[in-house]
Amino acid sequence: MLRNCREMTKLISESLERKLTWRERLELWFHASMCGMCKVFRKNAMTLRRMMQTLNAQSLQSQELSAKDANESTTTETLSPSAKVQILKAVKKIEQPNADDEYNSD
């Protein structure tokens, strides 16, 4: 029994997830040899699968690199004593308004 295009596209999608039987492969080959639309669908489905696999591999590689970087950065960065003093002076200056400031002339 010959399958129609709807059944073939379903079979093409299934072929990306599981190994087809020899009969299914034969039916698919025969149908695609006569149907340009199903041939294009199969080609596009396979291309999309390869692209998703590549994207997944890149994502995993990126995650592994991030984890490696997190593990390697064991040093804790702190401010130098002089930087702490400068920040403290700046904060105190902000907290103590200038008496000549026009906003404080009550």
ROLUM-680987 format. One record per atom (N, C-alpha, C): x, y, z; residue in three letters. Coordinates in steps of 0.02 Angstrom, whole numbers, plus 50000, padded with zeros to 5 digits. Layout:
BEGIN
XYZala;...
***
This chain:
BEGIN
500424994150000met;500005000050000met;500445006250000met;500315010849956leu;500695017049952leu;500435022050003leu;500905025450033arg;500715030450083arg;500665037250049arg;500255041550079asn;500185048350052asn;500715052850084asn;500735059150063cys;501255063750086cys;501205065050162cys;500605065450188arg;500525066550259arg;500845060850299arg;500725054850278glu;501025049050312glu;501775048850303glu;502005050950244met;502725051050231met;503085056250274met;502775062250282thr;503105067250323thr;503135064950396thr;502625061350418lys;502645058550486lys;503205053450491lys;503275049250440leu;503805044250439leu;504505047550436leu;504555052850399ile;505195056550396ile;505375059250464ile;504885062050499ser;505005064650566ser;505205058950613ser;504875053450608glu;505045047650650glu;505745045150635glu;505955045650572ser;506615043150554ser;507175047050588ser;507015053150611leu;507515057050647leu;507585054750719leu;507085051150743glu;507085048950813glu;507225041450822glu;507105037650771arg;507205030450777arg;507425027650710arg;507685021550713lys;507885018250651lys;507265015150619lys;507175016750555leu;506605014050519leu;506725006850499leu;506185003150490thr;506254996250466thr;506464996550393thr;506694990950366trp;506904990950296trp;506314992550251trp;505714990250270arg;505124991650229arg;504954999050230arg;504995002250289glu;504865009450294glu;505375013450254glu;506005011450258arg;506535014850220arg;506405014250145arg;506205008350124leu;506055007150053leu;505465011450031leu;504925011650070glu;504345015650054glu;504525023050050glu;504925025250098leu;505135032250099leu;505565033950038leu;506035029650023trp;506465030849964trp;506045031049900trp;505585026249894phe;505165025949834phe;504735032149828phe;504405034049882his;503965039949881his;504375046249866his;504945047149900ala;505345053149891ala;505635053549820ala;505745047849789ser;506005047949721ser;505495050649672ser;504855050349690met;504335052949646met;504035059449669met;504125061249733cys;503795067149761cys;504315072249783cys;504355077549745gly;504835082849760gly;504715086349826gly;504085087149844met;503925090549907met;504165086549968met;504065080149967cys;504295075850022cys;505055075450024cys;505365075649965lys;506095075649962lys;506365082049995lys;506055087749980val;506255094050010val;506125094050085val;505545091350106phe;505395090850177phe;505915086750214phe;506105081150185arg;506605076750216arg;507275080350221arg;507475083750169lys;508105087350169lys;508095092850223lys;507545096550227asn;507485101850277asn;507475099150348asn;507125093550357ala;507095090450424ala;507785088150446ala;508165085350400met;508835083050417met;509305088950432met;509235094250393thr;509635100350404thr;509475103350472thr;508835103750488leu;508625106450552leu;508895102250610leu;508875095750602arg;509135091350654arg;509885092550665arg;510265093050610arg;510985094250616arg;511115100950650arg;510735106050632met;510825112650662met;510675112450737met;510155108950757met;509985108450827met;510515104550866met;510795099450835gln;511325095650868gln;511945100050877gln;512105104050827thr;512675108550831thr;512565113750886thr;511965116550887leu;511795121550938leu;511835118451007leu;511585112451015asn;511605108951079asn;512325107751101asn;512745105551054ala;513445104351069ala;513795110751090ala;513655116251055gln;513955122651072gln;513725124951141gln;513095123951157ser;512825125851222ser;513155121851278ser;513235115351267leu;513565111251317leu;514295113351326leu;514625114851271gln;515325116951275gln;515375123551313gln;514915128151301ser;514915134551336ser;514795133551410ser;514335129051428gln;514205127651498gln;514815124551532gln;515155120151497glu;515755117051525glu;516305122251537glu;516385126851489leu;516885132151496leu;516705136751555leu;516075138351562ser;515855142651617ser;515995139251684ser;515845132851688ala;515965129051750ala;516715128751765ala;517115127851712lys;517845127551721lys;518105134251746lys;517855139651716asp;518065146351737asp;517865147651810asp;517275145451829ala;517045146451898ala;517485142651946ala;517695136751928asn;518115132651971asn;518825135451976asn;519065138451921glu;519745140951920glu;519825147651955glu;519285151351963ser;519335157951994ser;519265157252069ser;519785154752101thr;519775153652173thr;520015159752211thr;520325164452177thr;520565170452211thr;519975175152221thr;519965178252279thr;519445183152293thr;519745190052283thr;519405194052247glu;519645200852233glu;519385205452287glu;519845209352316thr;519655214252367thr;519955220952350thr;519695226052381leu;519965232752370leu;520605233652410leu;521035237652384ser;521655239252420ser;521475243752479ser;521895243952530pro;521755248252587pro;521685255652568pro;522095257952521ser;522045265052500ser;521385266352464ser;521135261552425ala;520495262452392ala;519925262752443ala;519975258652495lys;519465258652548lys;519455265452583lys;520045268252596val;520085274752629val;519775280152585val;519925280052520gln;519655285052474gln;518885284552471gln;518625278652469ile;517895277752468ile;517585280352532ile;517895278652588leu;517645280852653leu;517635288552657leu;518165291852634lys;518195299152633lys;517645302052589lys;517535299052531ala;517025301452486ala;516325300752517ala;516205295252550val;515555294152583val;515455299252639val;515965300352678lys;515915305252733lys;515785312252706lys;516095313952651lys;516005320452620lys;515285321352597lys;514995316052571ile;514295316252548ile;513825316852609ile;513985313152663glu;513555313152722glu;513575319752759glu;514125323552755gln;514205329952790gln;514125335552739gln;513525338152733pro;513425343552684pro;513815349752701pro;514005353352652asn;514385359452659asn;513925364852688asn;514165368652735ala;513765373852766ala;513595379452717ala;514005380252667asp;513885385552618asp;513395383452564asp;513175377352567asp;512725374652516asp;512055378352518asp;511815380652462glu;511195384452459glu;510585380652481glu;510625373852477tyr;510055369752497tyr;510005369252574tyr;510535370652609asn;510545369952681asn;510475376652717asn;510335381952682ser;510285388552714ser;509575389752737ser;509415387052796asp;508735387852824asp;508685394152864asp;
***
